[in-house]
């Protein structure tokens, strides 16, 4: 059985940050998957499902409406372990290429104080499972503690 690359990352040494998780070739095109790790794995408590669900809605909305990244956005969604998100862009990128848009996105979430996009009963499969204030707090924490002071260890998986 083939090993999964992300399971080979030493999560005991992984910092919070932005990492290239993988690059896939589809025809002649490259898709770059990013690991946006907002929590220290197995150290910090995982994100609450409701806050994470709201963050997913806000980030997907932000990216799909972004002037530069909307047409490059393939996917944004939560990790099953609730310690971060996966983001997939069409193109061949490194972590430093997406720092600006991720900073913008987390600032957007930190300041967001409107109705959660796509969170109604007709638009969402679990519309009762949202927490805007929790999402805002998670975004503020990650922005302040990580995104505003990125180092190489926050942009490259541990060797």
HELIX and SHEET records of a PDB file:
HELIX    1   1 UNK A    5  UNK A    8  5                                   4    
HELIX    2   2 UNK A   49  UNK A   64  1                                  16    
HELIX    3   3 UNK A   70  UNK A   72  5                                   3    
HELIX    4   4 UNK A   95  UNK A  111  1                                  17    
HELIX    5   5 UNK A  132  UNK A  145  1                                  14    
HELIX    6   6 UNK A  147  UNK A  149  5                                   3    
HELIX    7   7 UNK A  152  UNK A  154  5                                   3    
SHEET    1   A 4 UNK A  17  UNK A  26  0                                        
SHEET    2   A 4 UNK A  29  UNK A  37 -1                                        
SHEET    3   A 4 UNK A  84  UNK A  90 -1                                        
SHEET    4   A 4 UNK A  73  UNK A  78 -1                                        
END                                                                             
